Amino acid sequence: MKVNNNKRKYNSKIRKKLNKLFGKKKAQELEVDHIKPLADGGKDTKKNIQLLTKKEHLEKTTMENKKRNKLKNRKS
């Protein structure tokens, strides 16, 4: 459970910084994305995160999941 608490604290810090930089309303439109997904071996580091709009994040995640499932099916 400690990992989840640390992740929550980390996400809370990022959200506070976004609110300060962009204002609360604009910050709510942004999401933190892992450039190389954690599921694909990406790290939870500053170098591996970027800001995307909710729409962009959803599109990227959907594409990554399709690609991952396609590779998984090939191995089966």
Summary of the structure (lengths in Angstrom):
residues: 76
radius of gyration: 14.6
end to end distance: 32.8
largest distance: 47.6
contacts: 163
relative contact order: 0.11
helix: 70%
strand: 13%
